[in-house]
């Protein structure tokens, strides 16, 4: 099972690591002190960093480290929880670094690279490459600090934290869906409207656990929301921009499949066969050649914006299309000009 098919969902959620209901006889006590007494092997500094990032909730309200706990309080510690094996080895890798400072690094990931280790992917991942890049800078126990991921065969921008506070601060933005993310995609068919939005609840497909299915039933999965707009039309396919308001597993891929326009060459969601025909030229051969040009789902994480954990300024990044997607679009443009 590769990363695209992992059951573990790690890209937009905070996870409840600890939950305490304060005893009726508890005297007033700072919450950072209270939690260090309750949680084994955790420092007061880590608790304070978590509180500063809004990750400690008392009765569902974020509280700072000087909050005094009271009897009956329900305390929840919400932290990012990236799955990873216990030992990840540094491996040399050519990294396309878009931006780096003392707190964050933004990477433009090529297609074909898994973000973090998982079943059958314990080497050659982006995390292995980052550990090699940072091996003389960061301590091993300070890394990995992954915030989100994109699928193995999706290209584009990723932000990675370089310290615990930055991880918690930016993870909270992912949790609250305030991170600005847009993707470029080529989908099958001529989308009817110039823009639209898709909402619903995503969960594992009951017939194929590798993929996600969209439902209108709020009890069936996690809420998801994508807006799209048309950039170019080719008749048999459409170039679109997608803006994510949530970041569910396979969200764009599953959403476009649900409205009858799966991503071009998306094997898992049925986009690797001819779905919409065109009568001009030898269309089957044309599409066969196009599959070879872009041998993966035609999806690229093009922009990324978030609030910086130290400056509190919004920083924004825009990446160029990778060569395979650029050549695919040029091929479709030339075909449309010749036969329409």
ABEGO torsion letter per residue (X at the ends): XBAAABABBBAABBBBABBBBBBAABBBBBAAAAAAAABBGBBAAAAAAAAAAGABBBGGBBBBAABBBBBGBBBBBBBBBBBBBABBBBBBBBBBBABBBAABBBBBBBBGBBABBBBGBABGBAAAAAAAAAAAABBAAAOBBBABBBBAABBEBBBBBABAAAAAAAAAAAAAGABBBBBBBBBBEBBABABBBBBEBBBBBAABAABBBBBABAABEBBBBBBBBBABBAGABBBBBBBBABBBBGAAAAAAAAAGBBBBGBAAAGAABBABBBABEBAAAAAAAAAAABABBBBBBABBBBBBAAAGBBBBBBBBBBAAAAAAAAAAAAAAAAAX
